[in-house]
């Protein structure tokens, strides 16, 4: 893991297309601004994990339904 120290209004660059800027620091919260191409999905980690879990469950349900249909 790369660990960087940034102050307000300072940024980091990820590849050629993604820039993350520290907008504000207040207490233990940091507000970040992210500039990225529209096709790049950006989610909070907990939302990303939830989406991944739901997609996995949906895929398993689809496989189960297809197996049931084959038995008919």
Protein Blocks (a to p, Z undefined) as FASTA:
>chain_A
ZZddddehiacdehjkbccddfbdghjbccddddddfklccddfklmmmmmmmmmmmmmm
mmmmmmmmmmZZ
